[in-house]
Amino acid sequence: MPAAPGTTTREPVPVTITTRPLAQDEVEIIDDLDEIVESVMCSCSAGDDQPY
């Protein structure tokens, strides 16, 4: 959609969004647990008793 006459268009500005640390009495709900589990399974200490 073109800008109205006499106005300028503005470009989108990237914004970094960070999360705040959780307090001791808070919990974090994770909607995609597979993403967390995949990173945990990659361990350098894998062996017969700990395959991941």
C-alpha positions as CSV (number, residue, x, y, z in Angstrom):
1,M,0.0,0.0,0.0
2,P,1.6,3.3,-1.0
3,A,2.1,6.1,1.6
4,A,-0.3,8.9,1.8
5,P,0.8,12.1,0.0
6,G,3.1,14.2,2.1
7,T,4.1,11.4,4.4
8,T,7.2,9.2,4.4
9,T,7.4,5.5,4.6
10,R,9.2,3.8,7.5
11,E,11.3,0.7,7.2
12,P,10.9,-2.1,9.8
13,V,13.5,-2.0,12.5
14,P,14.9,-5.2,14.0
15,V,14.4,-5.5,17.7
16,T,16.2,-8.0,19.9
17,I,13.9,-9.7,22.4
18,T,15.4,-11.3,25.4
19,T,13.8,-13.2,28.2
20,R,14.2,-12.3,31.8
21,P,15.7,-14.9,34.2
22,L,13.1,-17.0,36.1
23,A,12.6,-16.3,39.8
24,Q,12.9,-19.2,42.2
25,D,9.1,-19.5,42.6
26,E,8.4,-19.4,38.8
27,V,8.2,-22.3,36.3
28,E,8.8,-22.2,32.5
29,I,6.4,-24.0,30.2
30,I,8.1,-25.5,27.2
31,D,5.8,-26.2,24.3
32,D,8.3,-28.2,22.2
33,L,10.1,-30.6,24.5
34,D,11.8,-32.5,21.5
35,E,14.0,-29.5,20.9
36,I,15.3,-29.6,24.5
37,V,15.6,-33.4,24.6
38,E,17.6,-33.5,21.3
39,S,20.3,-31.2,22.8
40,V,20.5,-33.3,26.0
41,M,20.9,-36.5,24.1
42,C,24.2,-35.4,22.5
43,S,26.7,-36.2,25.2
44,C,30.4,-36.8,24.9
45,S,30.2,-39.3,27.7
46,A,28.2,-41.9,25.8
47,G,28.9,-45.5,26.6
48,D,27.3,-48.9,27.1
49,D,25.5,-47.8,30.3
50,Q,24.6,-44.3,28.8
51,P,23.9,-44.6,25.1
52,Y,23.1,-40.9,24.6
